[in-house]
């Protein structure tokens, strides 16, 4: 179990389960008809509720030591994480699962760029190459169909190109937001264990989402039973069994193994979308997505990533 170092769980098996759980996130979001802020609110809030009973004495003592400075950092990370969830959930309403999940998974590229610009960390040649390849893939995946249709009027674009580009842009914004979350929470993660860290940041994120939901006048409780089931599934699947187990795996496996393994999410989500949503990606999406994933792989394997969500 995450946070219990003496549990005899093969780390690679746990990591494989986590990637599979994370891959269900886009499908669960698509199945829900609730407002995106509400989806994010209950996904994060229910995750906190599921993790708190797992605390041991050391975890509770760690939480008691969180001071004002750490609290401020947690709120900043929570704001970035809330933005990530809302814009990514929104992107899934406008573009394909394959494109959205691939682009939002590009966060290692933005983490590397952010660490270079904001923290002065050196970017190796391998990282720079990976960033460049990923950016080329992002441009092709996001704008390739529209550019092709504009250059050749005989080519009929598949679906709503403008809407898809908007969704792709939101997914990229989601990747930037989660990269900001990683960078903001890096120092906090070094001082807290997995469960206290996730709980503090997710609680801050829940509060931010609750404020937004109330400010927008969104109903907090008036949802049918199947929506509550989906909220719980988002929390227990991608939240607890997914990202929390990934955090645990970082303590047992080399960081680049964990980071690169997360590239399985776009593949898993795309396959699930084919089976469960009858959403077959175009060749352009597959080619562009493959280039993006290649760039992410090179970037992620060239540097030690900050803690996962």
Secondary structure, DSSP 8 states (H G I E B T S, - for coil): -TT-TTS---HHHHHHHHHHHHHTHHHHHHH--S-HHHHHHHHHHHHHHHHHTT--HHHHHHHHT--HHHHHHHHHHHHHHHHHHHHHHHHTTTS-HHHHHHHHTTHHHHHHHHHHHHH-----HHHHHHHHHHHHHHHHHHHHHHHHHHH-TTS--SS-HHHHHHHHHHHHHHHHHHHHHHHHHHHHHHHS-HHHHHHHHHHHHHHHHHHHHHHTT--SS---HHHHHHHHHHIIIIIIIIIIHHHHHTTTS-HHHHHHHTTHHHHHHHHHHHHHS-----HHHHHHHHHHHHHHHHHHHHS------
